[in-house]
């Protein structure tokens, strides 16, 4: 157990935590939330021993193996997969010891280290690293690329892979979903669900926290508040606490009324049963959001567009990319109509940003035509939109450049709804934090009253409160909207249709986000199965050579027969794993419904225990499979070498 006893943490003269107390129990998975700059990362530094609390004590068990994500990645010539394996420092140490023992010819020492390497998983680590990297979005051929050839965002994924592959008792993750796509986030959730140690995870992604957290630690008014349950449970408990503290909820009523137009419109427009169910759940969650939003400094809306047309945009036989030799997407035939609310899905690198840039005219189509309706005014938030801000201009000056005739009073009032009140309206954009710059970029877009919003990862730098404010604002936005986001709560609350960018195509996705998760799981399963086949065939088959003598043929027949019990064990492990994985999917489906949390009690506890047991059993079965598969390969390889 990690104990925080009456701690005070300060940054200069600014108090981050004042006499905070909490007990973080072993094996618990704790989501850590709070506004940007409230001290969450400083708490991690204190737990690692890099920072001492100004008052109070932090008690961390001795010899605790702590794993966290490195913030820097050197430009190495080393292959990416080897860099990932470097994360298991104990394994690498044993390998160096083995090399030294072999160099000295110490047979006893070699045997001793070989035993330790087997226990450390040395014989399966490469397969585990390949599976992990595939889940984190790396293509098979990229795993051998030098680290120095990857961009900053992909190097951070390598650092995340290092942290995940390292054996640990405590895993510290600070905003692990930043710059990950939705596909990768869904895979990461599965890894964290199966993690056996204590997990502390800082995140602003509520659905991500919902997937695996047992507790939520909220930084609130310089205090630490620990809530039992995942994010949804925290939201209910906190809403109840706030309601109990204040009887009058005028702002809550105003926010709910503000959202009602969206709720009514949704009821009549949703056509797909599954998507309808997802949106109904999202609306229920947004009602809870309205309660907690009263505590938020953010309250804004997207103004009514001045005009619109029925057909917002159409794309006919469009090929998109950066040149004939660099085509990303082909044969796009889609229409965007007035009032459409589209969620754009697809893994990073598949072409979501390329599609949006082609739609809004930043990129010219390689072939085909893109037609915008008359009078369409686009509000485009790009992943790198922050770079478009003038660092030497304040928020007020940015708005004055858009509308020189507007009064300063009106402009300040508008900026105030984005929490740029008073002197904050005069701060230069270059001096603002990433989250503040994102808010300013959204304010500039909203100010222009667009009738088409194109939002490419608008939540990357936003904390939970600003994300909630954005979801409320978009809920009542009457124009057309196309959204790329790894924030599932935002997608579920806003999108009425889903489009998928995959394998060079853009098409409507028939289903909701749960179906999309199954779609991704199936793709990863196919990769894992192909990986197993590759490892099974890695050693040359003893049957490929033509053995001319009868003795050779008889010997090979006997050898194949000796392998049969091993192959049967492998097949049985695969059968058991598939059966348990099927039950695990059933439980995840039940827990995803949400009603089980309201019922609580013995049924929920039994499901959580069964799920934990299943994840352990599946991991053990997979480890056994890899061990037997390695044994099979070694026998085949040894036989082949004996024939040479």
C-alpha positions as CSV (number, residue, x, y, z in Angstrom):
1,X,0.0,0.0,0.0
2,X,1.2,3.5,-0.8
3,X,0.2,6.0,1.9
4,X,0.0,9.8,1.5
5,X,-0.1,11.3,5.0
6,X,-1.0,14.9,5.3
7,X,1.2,15.9,2.4
8,X,1.8,19.4,1.1
9,X,3.4,19.8,-2.4
10,X,4.4,23.2,-3.7
11,X,5.8,24.6,-7.0
12,X,7.7,27.7,-6.1
13,X,5.2,29.8,-4.0
14,X,2.2,28.0,-5.5
15,X,0.6,25.3,-3.4
16,X,-0.5,22.2,-5.4
17,X,-1.6,19.9,-2.7
18,X,-2.4,21.2,0.8
19,X,-2.5,18.5,3.6
20,X,-3.7,15.8,1.3
21,X,-4.2,12.3,2.6
22,X,-5.0,9.0,0.7
23,X,-4.3,5.3,0.9
24,X,-3.6,3.6,-2.4
25,X,-4.1,-0.1,-2.0
26,X,-2.1,-2.9,-3.7
27,X,-3.5,-4.3,-7.0
28,X,-5.9,-1.3,-7.2
29,X,-6.1,0.6,-10.5
30,X,-6.5,4.3,-9.7
31,X,-7.4,7.0,-12.2
32,X,-6.0,10.4,-11.3
33,X,-7.9,13.4,-12.5
34,X,-7.9,17.2,-12.0
35,X,-7.3,20.4,-13.8
36,X,-4.1,21.0,-15.7
37,X,-1.4,22.2,-13.4
38,X,-3.0,21.0,-10.2
39,X,0.0,18.8,-9.3
40,X,-0.8,15.3,-10.7
41,X,2.6,14.8,-12.3
42,X,4.3,16.2,-9.3
43,X,2.7,13.5,-7.2
44,X,4.2,10.9,-9.5
45,X,7.6,12.5,-9.1
46,X,7.2,12.3,-5.3
47,X,6.1,8.6,-5.4
48,X,9.3,7.9,-7.5
49,X,11.4,9.7,-4.9
50,X,12.4,12.5,-7.3
51,X,10.5,15.1,-5.3
52,X,10.1,15.5,-1.5
53,X,6.8,16.8,-0.1
54,X,7.1,20.1,1.6
55,X,5.1,18.7,4.5
56,X,3.9,15.2,5.5
57,X,5.1,11.8,4.3
58,X,4.7,9.5,1.4
59,X,5.2,5.8,2.3
60,X,6.2,3.5,-0.6
61,X,7.0,-0.2,0.1
62,X,10.7,-1.1,-0.2
63,X,11.9,-3.0,-3.3
64,X,8.8,-2.0,-5.2
65,X,9.4,-2.4,-8.9
66,X,8.1,0.8,-10.4
67,X,7.6,1.2,-14.2
68,X,6.8,4.5,-15.9
69,X,7.0,6.0,-19.3
70,X,10.3,7.8,-20.2
71,X,9.8,11.3,-21.4
72,X,12.8,11.4,-23.7
73,X,13.9,9.0,-26.5
74,X,17.4,9.2,-27.8
75,X,17.9,9.0,-31.6
76,X,19.3,5.5,-31.6
77,X,20.4,3.2,-34.5
78,X,19.0,0.3,-32.5
79,X,15.9,-1.5,-34.0
80,X,12.6,-0.5,-32.5
81,X,11.8,-4.0,-31.2
82,X,15.1,-4.3,-29.4
83,X,14.5,-0.8,-27.9
84,X,11.2,-2.0,-26.6
85,X,12.8,-5.2,-25.1
86,X,15.3,-2.9,-23.4
87,X,12.5,-1.9,-21.1
88,X,12.9,-5.2,-19.3
89,X,16.1,-4.1,-17.5
90,X,16.4,-7.3,-15.5
91,X,16.3,-9.5,-18.6
92,X,18.9,-7.3,-20.3
93,X,21.1,-7.6,-17.3
94,X,20.9,-11.4,-17.3
95,X,21.7,-11.5,-21.0
96,X,24.8,-9.4,-20.4
97,X,25.8,-11.7,-17.5
98,X,25.4,-14.7,-19.8
99,X,27.6,-13.2,-22.4
100,X,30.3,-12.6,-19.8
101,X,30.0,-16.1,-18.5
102,X,30.2,-17.5,-22.0
103,X,33.3,-15.4,-22.7
104,X,34.9,-16.8,-19.6
105,X,33.8,-20.4,-20.3
106,X,32.1,-20.7,-16.9
107,X,29.7,-23.6,-17.6
108,X,28.2,-23.6,-14.1
109,X,27.5,-19.9,-14.2
110,X,26.0,-20.2,-17.8
111,X,23.6,-22.9,-16.6
112,X,22.6,-20.8,-13.6
113,X,21.9,-17.8,-15.7
114,X,20.1,-19.8,-18.3
115,X,17.6,-20.9,-15.6
116,X,17.1,-17.3,-14.6
117,X,16.6,-16.3,-18.2
118,X,13.9,-18.9,-18.6
119,X,12.1,-17.6,-15.5
120,X,12.4,-14.1,-16.8
121,X,10.7,-15.0,-20.1
122,X,13.7,-14.6,-22.3
123,X,12.5,-17.2,-24.8
124,X,9.2,-15.6,-25.4
125,X,10.1,-11.9,-25.0
126,X,10.4,-11.3,-28.8
127,X,7.0,-12.7,-29.5
128,X,5.5,-10.7,-26.6
129,X,7.2,-7.5,-27.9
130,X,5.9,-8.1,-31.4
131,X,2.3,-8.6,-30.1
132,X,2.6,-5.5,-27.9
133,X,3.9,-3.3,-30.8
134,X,1.2,-4.4,-33.1
135,X,-1.4,-3.4,-30.6
136,X,0.3,0.0,-30.2
137,X,0.0,0.6,-34.0
138,X,3.4,-0.5,-35.4
139,X,3.4,-2.3,-38.7
140,X,5.4,-5.5,-38.9
141,X,8.1,-4.0,-41.1
142,X,8.4,-1.0,-38.8
143,X,9.5,-3.1,-35.8
144,X,13.0,-3.5,-37.3
145,X,13.4,0.2,-38.2
146,X,16.0,2.2,-36.2
147,X,14.5,4.3,-33.4
148,X,15.9,7.5,-34.8
149,X,13.7,7.2,-37.9
150,X,10.4,7.5,-35.9
151,X,8.7,10.9,-35.2
152,X,8.3,12.2,-31.6
153,X,4.8,10.8,-31.2
154,X,5.8,7.3,-32.3
155,X,8.9,7.4,-30.1
156,X,6.6,8.0,-27.2
157,X,4.7,4.9,-28.2
158,X,8.0,3.0,-28.0
159,X,8.5,4.4,-24.5
160,X,5.0,3.3,-23.6
161,X,5.8,-0.2,-24.9
162,X,9.0,-0.3,-22.8
163,X,7.0,0.5,-19.7
164,X,4.4,-2.1,-20.4
165,X,6.8,-4.9,-21.2
166,X,8.9,-4.3,-18.0
167,X,7.9,-6.5,-15.0
168,X,6.6,-4.2,-12.3
169,X,4.6,-4.0,-9.1
170,X,3.6,-0.4,-9.7
171,X,2.9,1.2,-13.1
172,X,2.7,5.0,-13.4
173,X,1.1,6.3,-16.5
174,X,0.9,10.1,-17.1
175,X,-1.6,10.9,-19.9
176,X,-0.8,7.7,-21.9
177,X,-3.5,8.4,-24.5
178,X,-2.1,11.7,-25.6
179,X,-1.6,11.5,-29.3
180,X,-2.8,7.9,-29.5
181,X,-5.6,7.0,-31.9
182,X,-8.8,5.4,-30.8
183,X,-7.7,2.0,-32.1
184,X,-4.5,2.0,-29.9
185,X,-6.4,3.3,-26.9
186,X,-8.8,0.4,-27.1
187,X,-5.9,-2.0,-27.2
188,X,-4.1,-0.3,-24.3
189,X,-7.3,-0.6,-22.2
190,X,-7.1,-4.4,-22.6
191,X,-3.4,-4.4,-21.5
192,X,-4.2,-2.3,-18.4
193,X,-7.2,-4.5,-17.5
194,X,-4.9,-7.5,-17.4
195,X,-2.1,-5.8,-15.5
196,X,-1.6,-7.6,-12.2
197,X,0.1,-4.8,-10.1
198,X,-0.9,-1.5,-8.8
199,X,-1.7,1.1,-11.5
200,X,-1.8,4.9,-11.2
201,X,-3.0,6.6,-14.3
202,X,-3.4,10.3,-15.0
203,X,-5.9,10.9,-17.7
204,X,-8.5,13.3,-19.0
205,X,-10.3,10.5,-21.0
206,X,-13.3,9.4,-19.0
207,X,-14.1,6.3,-21.1
208,X,-10.5,5.2,-20.9
209,X,-10.7,5.5,-17.1
210,X,-14.0,3.7,-17.1
211,X,-12.6,0.7,-18.7
212,X,-10.2,-0.5,-16.0
213,X,-10.2,1.8,-12.9
214,X,-11.2,0.5,-9.5
215,X,-10.8,4.0,-7.9
216,X,-10.6,7.7,-8.9
217,X,-8.3,10.1,-7.1
218,X,-9.6,13.6,-7.7
219,X,-7.4,16.7,-7.2
220,X,-10.0,19.2,-6.0
221,X,-9.3,22.6,-4.5
222,X,-5.8,21.5,-3.5
223,X,-7.2,18.5,-1.7
224,X,-7.2,14.8,-2.5
225,X,-10.6,13.1,-2.8
226,X,-10.6,9.3,-3.3
227,X,-13.8,7.8,-4.8
228,X,-14.5,4.0,-5.1
229,X,-15.3,2.8,-8.6
230,X,-14.5,3.8,-12.1
231,X,-15.1,7.2,-13.6
232,X,-18.9,6.7,-14.1
233,X,-19.2,5.8,-10.4
234,X,-17.1,8.8,-9.4
235,X,-19.3,11.1,-11.5
236,X,-22.4,9.8,-9.7
237,X,-20.9,10.0,-6.3
238,X,-19.5,13.5,-6.9
239,X,-22.7,14.8,-8.3
240,X,-24.6,13.5,-5.2
241,X,-22.1,15.2,-3.0
242,X,-22.4,18.5,-4.8
243,X,-26.1,18.3,-4.7
244,X,-26.1,17.7,-1.0
245,X,-23.8,20.7,-0.5
246,X,-25.9,23.1,-2.4
247,X,-29.7,23.0,-2.7
248,X,-30.2,25.5,-5.5
249,X,-29.0,24.4,-8.9
250,X,-29.9,27.2,-11.2
251,X,-26.9,26.6,-13.5
252,X,-27.6,22.9,-13.7
253,X,-31.1,23.6,-14.9
254,X,-29.8,26.1,-17.5
255,X,-27.3,23.5,-18.8
256,X,-29.9,20.8,-19.0
257,X,-32.3,23.1,-20.8
258,X,-29.4,24.1,-23.2
259,X,-29.0,20.4,-24.0
260,X,-32.7,19.5,-24.4
261,X,-32.8,20.7,-28.1
262,X,-30.1,18.2,-28.9
263,X,-31.8,15.4,-27.0
264,X,-35.1,16.0,-28.8
265,X,-33.4,16.2,-32.2
266,X,-31.5,13.1,-31.5
267,X,-34.6,11.1,-30.7
268,X,-36.1,11.8,-34.1
269,X,-32.9,11.5,-36.2
270,X,-31.2,8.4,-34.8
271,X,-32.0,5.5,-37.2
272,X,-29.8,2.7,-36.2
273,X,-30.7,0.7,-33.2
274,X,-27.2,0.1,-31.8
275,X,-26.2,3.7,-32.4
276,X,-29.4,4.9,-30.8
277,X,-28.7,2.9,-27.7
278,X,-25.2,4.3,-27.5
279,X,-26.5,7.9,-27.8
280,X,-29.2,7.3,-25.1
281,X,-26.5,6.3,-22.7
282,X,-24.4,9.3,-23.7
283,X,-27.4,11.6,-23.0
284,X,-27.8,10.1,-19.5
285,X,-24.2,10.7,-18.8
286,X,-24.4,14.2,-20.1
287,X,-27.2,14.9,-17.6
288,X,-24.7,14.0,-14.8
289,X,-22.1,16.2,-16.5
290,X,-24.5,19.1,-16.2
291,X,-24.4,18.8,-12.4
292,X,-20.7,18.8,-12.1
293,X,-20.3,21.5,-14.8
294,X,-21.6,24.0,-12.2
295,X,-18.2,23.8,-10.6
296,X,-16.4,24.4,-14.0
297,X,-15.1,27.8,-15.0
298,X,-16.0,27.0,-18.7
299,X,-19.4,27.7,-20.1
300,X,-19.6,28.5,-23.8
301,X,-21.6,27.7,-27.0
302,X,-21.2,27.7,-30.7
303,X,-23.4,30.6,-32.1
304,X,-26.1,29.9,-34.6
305,X,-24.7,29.9,-38.1
306,X,-25.9,32.8,-40.2
307,X,-27.0,30.6,-43.1
308,X,-26.8,27.0,-44.4
309,X,-27.8,24.8,-47.3
310,X,-29.0,21.2,-47.5
311,X,-26.0,19.7,-49.2
312,X,-23.0,21.0,-47.2
313,X,-20.3,19.1,-49.2
314,X,-20.0,16.3,-51.8
315,X,-17.1,14.2,-52.9
316,X,-17.3,12.4,-56.2
317,X,-14.7,9.7,-57.2
318,X,-12.0,11.6,-55.2
319,X,-8.5,10.3,-54.8
320,X,-6.6,12.1,-52.0
321,X,-3.0,12.4,-51.0
322,X,0.2,14.4,-51.5
323,X,1.0,13.4,-55.1
324,X,0.5,10.7,-57.6
325,X,3.2,8.6,-56.0
326,X,1.8,9.3,-52.5
327,X,-1.9,8.6,-52.8
328,X,-3.5,7.9,-49.4
329,X,-7.2,7.5,-50.2
330,X,-9.0,6.4,-53.3
331,X,-12.5,6.6,-54.9
332,X,-14.3,8.6,-52.2
333,X,-18.0,9.1,-52.9
334,X,-19.7,10.7,-50.0
335,X,-22.1,13.5,-49.1
336,X,-22.3,15.7,-46.0
337,X,-25.8,17.1,-45.4
338,X,-27.1,19.8,-43.2
339,X,-27.3,18.7,-39.6
340,X,-25.0,15.6,-40.2
341,X,-22.9,14.7,-37.1
342,X,-20.2,12.4,-38.3
343,X,-17.5,10.6,-36.2
344,X,-14.5,9.7,-38.2
345,X,-12.8,6.4,-37.2
346,X,-9.5,4.9,-38.2
347,X,-6.0,4.2,-37.0
348,X,-3.3,6.9,-37.1
349,X,-1.7,7.1,-40.5
350,X,-4.7,5.7,-42.4
351,X,-5.7,9.2,-43.7
352,X,-8.2,10.8,-41.5
353,X,-6.4,14.2,-41.5
354,X,-5.8,13.8,-45.2
355,X,-9.5,13.3,-45.8
356,X,-10.5,16.4,-43.7
357,X,-7.8,18.6,-45.5
358,X,-9.2,17.5,-48.9
359,X,-12.7,18.2,-47.8
360,X,-12.0,21.7,-46.7
361,X,-9.7,22.6,-49.7
362,X,-6.3,22.6,-48.0
363,X,-5.3,19.7,-50.2
364,X,-6.5,19.6,-53.8
365,X,-7.9,16.2,-54.8
366,X,-5.6,14.1,-57.0
367,X,-8.6,13.0,-59.0
368,X,-12.4,13.7,-58.8
369,X,-14.2,16.7,-57.4
370,X,-15.0,18.2,-54.0
371,X,-18.0,20.6,-54.0
372,X,-18.9,22.8,-51.1
373,X,-22.4,24.3,-50.8
374,X,-23.0,27.9,-51.4
375,X,-22.1,30.1,-48.5
376,X,-20.5,27.3,-46.5
377,X,-18.2,28.7,-43.7
378,X,-15.8,26.1,-42.3
379,X,-14.5,26.1,-38.8
380,X,-11.5,23.8,-38.9
381,X,-9.6,22.7,-35.8
382,X,-6.5,20.8,-36.9
383,X,-4.2,18.7,-34.7
384,X,-1.6,21.4,-35.3
385,X,-4.1,24.3,-35.2
386,X,-2.2,25.8,-32.2
387,X,0.7,26.5,-34.5
388,X,-1.6,28.9,-36.5
389,X,-2.0,31.2,-33.5
390,X,0.2,34.3,-33.5
391,X,2.3,33.9,-30.4
392,X,2.8,37.7,-30.1
393,X,-1.0,38.4,-30.1
394,X,-3.4,38.1,-27.2
395,X,-6.8,36.5,-27.4
396,X,-8.4,39.9,-27.6
397,X,-6.2,40.9,-30.5
398,X,-6.9,37.7,-32.3
399,X,-10.7,38.4,-32.2
400,X,-10.2,42.1,-33.1
401,X,-8.3,40.9,-36.3
402,X,-11.4,38.8,-37.2
403,X,-14.0,41.6,-36.5
404,X,-12.4,45.0,-36.2
405,X,-15.9,46.6,-35.7
406,X,-16.7,44.6,-32.6
407,X,-16.6,46.4,-29.3
408,X,-13.9,45.5,-26.7
409,X,-16.7,44.8,-24.2
410,X,-18.4,42.3,-26.4
411,X,-15.1,40.6,-27.3
412,X,-14.1,40.3,-23.6
413,X,-17.5,38.9,-22.8
414,X,-17.1,36.3,-25.5
415,X,-13.6,35.4,-24.3
416,X,-14.8,35.1,-20.7
417,X,-17.0,32.2,-21.6
418,X,-13.8,30.4,-22.6
419,X,-12.2,31.3,-19.2
420,X,-10.2,34.2,-20.6
421,X,-11.5,36.9,-18.2
422,X,-9.8,40.1,-17.1
423,X,-6.1,40.2,-17.7
424,X,-6.1,36.7,-19.2
425,X,-7.7,38.2,-22.3
426,X,-4.5,40.2,-22.8
427,X,-2.0,37.4,-22.4
428,X,0.1,36.7,-25.5
429,X,-0.8,33.3,-27.1
430,X,2.9,32.3,-26.9
431,X,2.8,32.5,-23.1
432,X,-0.3,30.2,-22.8
433,X,-0.2,26.5,-21.9
434,X,-1.1,23.9,-24.5
435,X,-4.6,23.6,-23.0
436,X,-5.1,27.3,-23.0
437,X,-4.0,27.6,-26.6
438,X,-6.5,24.9,-27.6
439,X,-9.2,26.8,-25.8
440,X,-8.3,30.0,-27.6
441,X,-8.3,28.2,-31.0
442,X,-11.8,26.9,-30.3
443,X,-12.9,30.4,-29.3
444,X,-11.7,31.8,-32.6
445,X,-13.5,29.1,-34.5
446,X,-16.8,29.6,-32.5
447,X,-16.6,33.4,-33.0
448,X,-16.8,33.0,-36.8
449,X,-20.2,31.2,-36.6
450,X,-19.3,28.4,-39.0
451,X,-22.0,26.2,-40.5
452,X,-19.5,23.3,-40.9
453,X,-17.2,22.2,-38.0
454,X,-14.2,20.0,-38.9
455,X,-12.6,19.0,-35.6
456,X,-9.4,16.9,-35.8
457,X,-8.5,15.8,-32.2
458,X,-9.8,18.9,-30.4
459,X,-9.4,17.4,-26.9
460,X,-5.6,16.6,-27.1
461,X,-4.6,19.4,-24.7
462,X,-7.9,19.8,-22.8
463,X,-8.6,18.8,-19.2
464,X,-11.7,17.0,-18.2
465,X,-13.7,20.1,-17.3
466,X,-13.0,21.7,-20.7
467,X,-13.8,18.5,-22.5
468,X,-17.2,18.4,-20.7
469,X,-17.8,22.0,-21.6
470,X,-17.0,21.2,-25.2
471,X,-19.3,18.2,-25.3
472,X,-22.2,20.4,-23.9
473,X,-21.4,23.1,-26.5
474,X,-21.3,20.7,-29.4
475,X,-24.5,18.9,-28.3
476,X,-26.5,22.0,-29.1
477,X,-24.6,23.1,-32.2
478,X,-27.1,23.1,-35.1
479,X,-24.6,23.0,-38.0
480,X,-22.9,20.0,-39.7
481,X,-20.1,18.4,-37.8
482,X,-17.2,16.0,-38.6
483,X,-15.2,14.9,-35.6
484,X,-12.0,13.0,-35.2
485,X,-11.3,12.2,-31.6
486,X,-9.9,9.5,-29.4
487,X,-12.3,10.6,-26.6
488,X,-15.1,8.1,-26.9
489,X,-17.4,10.0,-24.5
490,X,-17.3,12.9,-27.0
491,X,-17.8,10.6,-30.0
492,X,-20.7,8.8,-28.3
493,X,-22.4,12.0,-27.2
494,X,-22.0,13.9,-30.5
495,X,-21.8,11.6,-33.5
496,X,-24.9,10.2,-35.0
497,X,-23.1,8.4,-37.8
498,X,-19.6,6.8,-38.0
499,X,-17.4,6.8,-41.1
500,X,-14.3,4.5,-41.2
501,X,-11.0,5.4,-42.9
502,X,-9.2,2.1,-43.5
503,X,-7.1,0.4,-46.2
504,X,-7.2,3.5,-48.4
505,X,-11.0,3.8,-48.4
506,X,-13.6,6.0,-46.6
507,X,-16.9,4.3,-45.9
508,X,-19.8,4.4,-43.5
509,X,-19.3,2.1,-40.5
510,X,-22.4,0.0,-39.8
511,X,-22.4,-0.2,-36.0
512,X,-21.5,1.7,-32.8
513,X,-18.2,2.0,-30.9
514,X,-18.6,-1.4,-29.3
515,X,-18.9,-2.9,-32.7
516,X,-15.8,-1.0,-33.7
517,X,-13.9,-2.4,-30.8
518,X,-14.9,-5.9,-31.9
519,X,-13.7,-5.0,-35.4
520,X,-10.3,-4.0,-34.0
521,X,-10.0,-7.0,-31.7
522,X,-10.6,-9.3,-34.7
523,X,-7.8,-7.5,-36.7
524,X,-5.4,-7.9,-33.7
525,X,-6.4,-11.5,-33.3
526,X,-5.6,-12.2,-36.9
527,X,-2.2,-10.7,-36.5
528,X,-1.5,-12.7,-33.3
529,X,-2.5,-15.9,-35.1
530,X,-0.2,-15.1,-38.1
531,X,2.5,-14.4,-35.6
532,X,2.0,-17.9,-34.0
533,X,2.2,-19.4,-37.5
534,X,5.4,-17.6,-38.2
535,X,7.0,-18.8,-35.0
536,X,5.8,-22.3,-35.6
537,X,7.4,-22.3,-39.0
538,X,10.5,-20.3,-38.1
539,X,12.6,-23.4,-37.9
540,X,12.9,-25.3,-41.2
541,X,10.5,-28.2,-41.3
542,X,12.3,-31.5,-41.0
543,X,10.0,-32.9,-43.7
544,X,11.1,-30.5,-46.5
545,X,14.2,-32.4,-47.3
546,X,13.9,-35.5,-49.5
547,X,15.2,-38.4,-47.4
548,X,16.1,-41.1,-49.8
549,X,16.9,-44.0,-47.5
550,X,14.2,-46.0,-45.7
551,X,16.1,-45.5,-42.5
552,X,15.9,-41.7,-42.8
553,X,12.1,-41.9,-43.6
554,X,11.5,-44.2,-40.6
555,X,13.5,-42.0,-38.3
556,X,11.6,-38.9,-39.4
557,X,8.3,-40.7,-38.9
558,X,9.3,-41.6,-35.4
559,X,10.4,-38.0,-34.8
560,X,7.1,-36.6,-36.0
561,X,5.3,-39.1,-33.8
562,X,7.3,-38.0,-30.8
563,X,6.2,-34.4,-31.4
564,X,2.5,-35.3,-31.5
565,X,1.9,-35.1,-27.7
566,X,3.5,-31.7,-27.6
567,X,1.3,-30.5,-30.5
568,X,-1.8,-31.9,-28.8
569,X,-0.9,-29.9,-25.7
570,X,-0.5,-26.8,-27.8
571,X,-3.8,-27.3,-29.5
572,X,-5.6,-27.9,-26.2
573,X,-4.1,-24.7,-24.8
574,X,-5.4,-22.8,-27.8
575,X,-8.9,-24.3,-27.3
576,X,-8.9,-23.4,-23.6
577,X,-7.7,-19.8,-24.3
578,X,-10.4,-19.3,-26.9
579,X,-13.1,-20.5,-24.5
580,X,-12.0,-18.3,-21.7
581,X,-11.5,-15.3,-24.0
582,X,-15.1,-15.8,-25.2
583,X,-16.4,-15.7,-21.6
584,X,-14.2,-12.6,-20.9
585,X,-15.9,-10.8,-23.9
586,X,-19.3,-11.7,-22.4
587,X,-18.4,-10.2,-19.1
588,X,-17.0,-7.0,-20.8
589,X,-20.3,-6.7,-22.6
590,X,-22.3,-6.9,-19.4
591,X,-20.0,-4.4,-17.7
592,X,-20.2,-2.0,-20.7
593,X,-23.9,-1.8,-20.3
594,X,-23.5,0.4,-17.1
595,X,-26.7,-0.9,-15.4
596,X,-24.6,-3.4,-13.4
597,X,-22.9,-0.5,-11.6
598,X,-26.2,0.8,-10.5
599,X,-27.3,-2.6,-9.1
600,X,-23.9,-3.0,-7.4
601,X,-23.8,-5.6,-4.7
602,X,-22.8,-9.3,-4.9
603,X,-23.4,-9.6,-8.7
604,X,-21.0,-6.9,-9.6
605,X,-18.4,-8.1,-7.2
606,X,-18.7,-11.7,-8.5
607,X,-18.3,-10.5,-12.1
608,X,-15.2,-8.4,-11.3
609,X,-13.6,-11.4,-9.5
610,X,-14.4,-13.7,-12.4
611,X,-13.0,-11.2,-14.8
612,X,-9.8,-10.8,-12.8
613,X,-9.4,-14.6,-12.6
614,X,-10.0,-15.0,-16.3
615,X,-7.4,-12.4,-17.3
616,X,-4.9,-14.3,-15.1
617,X,-5.8,-17.6,-16.5
618,X,-5.6,-16.4,-20.1
619,X,-2.2,-14.9,-19.5
620,X,-1.0,-18.1,-17.9
621,X,-2.3,-20.1,-20.8
622,X,-0.6,-17.9,-23.4
623,X,2.7,-18.1,-21.5
624,X,2.3,-21.9,-21.4
625,X,1.5,-21.9,-25.2
626,X,4.7,-19.8,-25.9
627,X,6.8,-22.1,-23.8
628,X,5.6,-25.2,-25.5
629,X,5.8,-23.6,-28.9
630,X,9.4,-22.7,-28.2
631,X,10.1,-26.2,-27.1
632,X,8.6,-27.5,-30.3
633,X,10.7,-25.2,-32.4
634,X,13.9,-26.1,-30.5
635,X,13.3,-29.8,-31.1
636,X,12.6,-29.3,-34.8
637,X,15.7,-27.1,-35.1
638,X,17.9,-29.5,-33.2
639,X,16.7,-32.4,-35.5
640,X,17.4,-30.4,-38.6
641,X,20.9,-29.5,-37.4
642,X,21.6,-33.2,-36.6
643,X,20.8,-34.0,-40.3
644,X,23.2,-31.4,-41.6
